[in-house]
Amino acid sequence: MLMKIEKARKIILERTHALDIIDIALNDAASFCLAEEIFADRDLPPTDRSAMDGFAVRAEDVINCPKQLKLIGETAAGSAECPNVEPNTCARILTGAVVPPGADTVVKVEDTEENGDCVTILESAKEGLNIRKRGEEVKKGNRVIKSRQNLNAAQIGICASVGKSIVKVFNKPKVSVLNTGKELFPLDGDCEIKDYQIRDSNGPALAAALKRSGFKCFGMETSPDDPQILEAKLKKLVANNNVVILSGGVSVGKYDFVPDAIKNIGAEIHVHGVLMKPGKPFLYATLDDNKHIFGLPGNPLSALTGFHELVLPALRKMSGFLKEDCCRKLFLPVDRTVKSKNFRTEFHLAKLVNSGEETLLMPIKSHGSGDLISSAEADGVFAVPANTEIKKGEKVEFTFWE
């Protein structure tokens, strides 16, 4: 029985669970989900520091300007020694350098004139100007990153700044792809392709989608429409992976052997048929030990839509993401009226365009679920509920494929 996509996604996320926690070197931790909280091991910045190149002065010396001060030395970033700034003196200071004793203000170079060992301050400055105060970013012992965050470049930088060379993260699922169909011709085939054959595009496309989403494809195989071969390949892949993604053979046609093969290896099917276009034949099954099988239709656009809408949220959940972070959506207005006269939720290819005032979704015409050419122009898809008209300017739910 066909089910709504929201129900299918709920069933999938309820049955997927986070994998084990591992220690990983910080340099390898990008896009992993953090499994611990990160705390500052010292104040950041650890001292008062200059925010720009200039001269460190006492604010009370530059109340009335222009004012000439004696230049007594210099301090640069990374320097352990600083001159002591006394009344009517100043020290050259470079961005990131420790503010020297006695100084409480930094006057930028542009507001000064230098002549030998004398510096003329042209503009008066208030105390604290151009100084990053000790601990203004965070105090020692305070939390800097919450657990269950997907580590991005900035968070990796924060971990480095507090001395975390090893971090605890949730492991990522091991995923393999199995494409079915006797019509498939290998990409590296050494004979001439026949008119009745098609090159396997789903395998490379799904592997690329996995990689762009932060996951690795550990294997990519094909199987003819032969129940015994299909079952043997599926059994092997399930044994060696947390997740197997199949494409093709999931519907109810004469040569759609995937559902029976899944049952024959002991898996339980929870979803088979979703009220979505494209992608209606979508299938989801599980085995013990947090193992999952996803069956995507063979048409390329159906496969990619099913991957982003239903498979990717499960992979994120297994990687430690909080449930609310597993299915990321944007809500953006469409640049024209779109109608659905279908009984299923329709997913329309769309490109992001900037109108000058806001970002809009421009629908891309597709020639059907096998139209990979049109999908290459799209940034993702937006959903139009069954039998609904979305007027120009109305916001819709958009899934960003990149």
TAPEVEN-V946590 format. One record per run of one state. SS is the DSSP state (~ for helix, > for strand, _ for the rest). FROM is the first residue (numbers start at 1). LEN is the number of residues. Records with the same first field share a line. If there is no record, write none. Layout:
# TAPEVEN-V946590
SS: FROM-LEN / FROM-LEN
This chain:
# TAPEVEN-V946590
_: 1-2 / 4-1 / 16-5 / 29-4 / 35-3 / 40-4 / 45-4 / 51-3 / 58-1 / 63-4 / 76-13 / 94-4 / 99-6 / 116-2 / 122-9 / 133-5 / 139-4 / 146-4 / 151-2 / 162-4 / 171-4 / 181-3 / 186-12 / 200-2 / 213-4 / 224-3 / 241-2 / 248-10 / 265-3 / 273-1 / 275-1 / 278-5 / 288-3 / 297-3 / 319-4 / 326-4 / 335-3 / 340-5 / 355-4 / 364-8 / 376-4 / 385-4 / 391-4 / 401-2
>: 3-1 / 21-5 / 33-2 / 38-2 / 44-1 / 49-2 / 54-4 / 67-9 / 89-5 / 98-1 / 105-4 / 112-4 / 118-4 / 131-2 / 138-1 / 143-3 / 150-1 / 166-5 / 175-6 / 184-2 / 198-2 / 217-7 / 243-5 / 268-5 / 274-1 / 276-2 / 283-5 / 291-6 / 330-5 / 338-2 / 345-10 / 359-5 / 380-5 / 389-2 / 395-6
~: 5-11 / 26-3 / 59-4 / 109-3 / 153-9 / 202-11 / 227-14 / 258-7 / 300-19 / 323-3 / 372-4
